[in-house]
């Protein structure tokens, strides 16, 4: 906070102080329960009439709708505005915001906050649709990462140079954002977390959380997510194996360990036979 203060930011003593004095308040918190607590106990009870609330968290869409409805009864406006682009996008100011809310509120959010942090603001519809867009995006991303990690592990195990393999994929139908900019195999993409011991980026535990939100939403509307459920279980296993705080691309490392365990078991079985 001191570094922000040195650049001219005003640091409040509490969340209540922020709520009482700010005209626009933006939050970005880990999970649904955190957003519900902060909005329900701190922001909504203390914010001034007419304050615009922007939540950039990835949470349950029904929770966003419920909070917006409660805020409206207190004379407050709210939009949900989850983001895509990761740590790199945040540092470069190139994030994409998926925003749900009233047209005028979305324009105000874009003008006052979002355009200063990102390069693209997409109005997805009413409150809650920003969260819907985000969980659908992360459903694709989480599954795609597992598929790329499996393919890269297979290629390397069979003797292929991972850099050449990724080049082939990026010139072929398997190309994706993951293979081009976020490859899970170390050194293939120098700027990716995989080339930096999977530090930074988007934690595996957060991907597991987002896939859980998608799964819960899918159950409500009766949509099967077989690959999503399998990917969520895999990210859950990664947490058990100490990779929860590593970038979600560390699924590649997890698969390396799993292969090592299988090989050890096979070798032991062979020795016994």
N, C-alpha and C positions, 0 to 999 in steps of 0.2 A: 504493500500500500504506500510505503514511503516513496518508492520510485514514481508512482503515479502522482503523488502529491507534489513531488519535485517538478513534474511537468505541468503543474497547474490545476490538477484535479482537487476537488474538495472532498476530504475524507469525513464521513459521518461517524458518530459514536455508536450508532445502532441502526438496525433495519427500520425500526419505527421512525427514527429521525429522517431517514431517506424517504419513507412513505409520506411523511408530513410535509416535506419541502419540495420534492421533485414533481415536475409536471409530466414527465415521461419516465417510466421505470422499466428496466429490462432485466430479466433473470435468465440464467442458464444453469440448471441443476441436474444432478445425476439421474434421479428417478421420480416416478409419479408421487410417491409419498413425501419426498422433499418439497416438491412444488406445492402440494396440497397444504403442507405445514406452513411454509413461508407465506403463501398467499392468504391462507385461512386465518393464521394467527398474527401476522405482522403487517402485510401490505394492505389487504382489503379493509381491515378495521381502522387503519390510520391514514389512508390516502385521502387526498383532497378531492372534492367533487370535480369531475372532468378530467382527472388524471388518466393517461393512456398507459395500460399495462401491456408489456410485450414479453412473452415467454418463449425463449429459444430452446427449451429443453425438449428431449424426445420422450414423450410420455403417452399414456393411454388417451386416445382421442376423446373418449367419453368424459374423462377427467377435465380435459381442456374445456369442453362444452359446459360442464357443471360449474367450473370456476368462473367462466365468462358470464354465465347466467347470474351467479351470486354477485359478481362485480357490478353488473348492470343495475341490480337493486340498490346498490350504494352510490349510484351516479358515476360509475367508472366504466371506461371502455377497455376491452381486452382483445388482443390478437395472439394466436399461437404462431410462432415463427422459427421452427427448427431449422438447422443448417446442414449443409453438406460442403465438404472441402477440407476437413481435418485441420490439424495444427498448422500445416503449411499454408493452407488457405487463409487461416486466421491471421497469421503473421504477415502474409502478403496483401491482405485486404481483398481477397478474391473469392470469398465465400458465396454460396448460393443460399438464399433464404426462401423457404417454402412457407407461405403465409396464409393463414385462414382468418377471416374476419370481415366486417363491414368495409365496403369500398373506401369510404372516407377515412376510416381508422387505419386501413392498410396504407393509404397514401401518406397519412401523417406519420406512421411508423417508418415508412421508407425515407421520408424527408428528414425526420429528426434523428434517426439512428441507423437504419439498415444500410443505406447507401454509403455511409461512412465506414462500414465494416466489410462490405461485400461488393461484388460486381454485378450480381443478378438477383432480382427480387421477383418471385413468381406468386401471383395471387391465385391461390388454389380453390377458393370458394369461401363458404362461411367458416366460423370458428370450428376448429377440429380437423379441417381438411389439410392443414399444414402438417399436422401429426400423422394423418393418414398417408400423405405423400412420403413422409420421411420413413415410416416403418416399412412401406412397400419398397422404397429404395434400398433400405438396409437389409431387407429380406433378400433382395437380389445380390447385394454386395457380399453378405455373409456366405451365401451359397457359392457364389462365384469364387470367393477366396479359397474355399475348401477345394473346389474343383481344380483351380490352378495349382494349389499346393500339392495335391495328389499327382497331377500330371508332371509337375517339375520333379517331384520325388521319384516317380517312376522313370522318367527320362534319365536322371542322374544315376539311379541304381543300375540302369541298363547300359551305362557307359557314355551317355551323351553329355557334351559340354553344355551347361545350362545357359550360357550366353547365346550360343548358336541356336539352341532349342527355342529360347524365347524370341529370337529374331525370326525364326520360322513361323512361330505362332502369331507374331505381330504382323506377318505378311499373309496370314491365312485366316480362316473363319473362326479360329479360337481367340482372336484378338479381343481385348477388353481393357477397361480402365486399369484393372488390376495388373494385367500383363504389361501394359505400356508404362505405367507410372508407379506401381506399388507392388511389384513382384515379390513374393514371399521368400524366394531363394536368395540368400546373401550374395552381395556384390553384383547381381544382375542389373539392378537399378541403384546406382550409388547414393541417390538421395532418399531412397525408401528406408523405412525403419528396419527392414531386414538386414540392411547393410550397416546398421548401427546397434547391433545386439537387441533389436526389436524394442528400442526405447522410443518414447514419444508416441505420436500417432493416436490411435483409437484402441483403448484397452480391450482385451478379450472379454473381460467380465461385462463391459458395456455392450459389446456386440451380443453376448448371450442374453443380456437384459432386453435389448431391442427385439431380438428374435422371439423372446417370450411374450412381449407386448403384441407382436404380430400374430403369434399363435393364439393368444387369448382372444384377440379381435376376430380371428378367423373362426373360432369356435362359436362365437355369438351369431355369426351370419352363416354358419354351416359350410365354410369353404375348407377343404382338406389341404394341408401343407406338408406333404410327406418329406420333401427335401428340406424344408424349413425346420421341421421337427428334428430331423437327423442332424442338421448343422447345429442346432441349439444344444443337443446332447453332446456333440463333439466339443463345443466351446465350454460347456459345463465341465467336461472331463479335463480340459486344459487348466481350468481353475484348480481342480483337485491336484493337478500335477505341477502347481506353482507358477503357471503362466497367466494367471488372471490379470495381473497388472502390466503384462507385456502387450505390445501391439497385437491386434487380432491376426496379423499375418504370421505370428509365431506358431500358427497351426502347422506350418512347415517343420518347425523344430519338434513339435509334438509328434508328428508323423515319423520323423527321424528316430525318436526315442522308441516309438511303438514298433518300428521295424527292427530296432536293436533288440528289443525284448523278445520279439518273435524269433529272431535269429538265434538268440541265446537258448530259448526253449527247444528249438529244433536241434541245436548242437548237443544239448544235454540229452535229448531223447535219443539221438544217434549214438552217443557214447554208451548209453544204457543198453541199447540194442546190440 
